[in-house]
């Protein structure tokens, strides 16, 4: 019985450690994403991620003209995607719909590069921090 309790406690501690690490990763990404990101495919296209009074906003610009503005979220789910090993960037386009991206990296090792996968198209999108 003691062995079962010890094994259960060990498993719970692993789950807690994983959850804490994943939460820290999400918190780190929420900080790293803040700023202006220029598309490597089209230098005229930019995404600006801002946080004002707790509201996370993604502004999209083309040729420095604001094209769109939406709230965003970084979490382990987006629409029907739910993978505890992945972290998603959700651009909330309206109350019922989100544009979903799987995050590969945001400013990994301070390289000023964001790599995300558009889950609708499967395309990798690369951005440089301005």
Secondary structure, 3 states (H helix, E strand, C coil): CHHHHHHHHHHHHHHHHHHHHHHHHHHHHHHHCCEEEEECCCCCEEEEEEEECCEEEEEEEECCEEEEEEEEEEECEECCEECCCCCEEEEEEECCEEEEEEEEEECHHHCCEEEEEECCCCCEEEEEEC
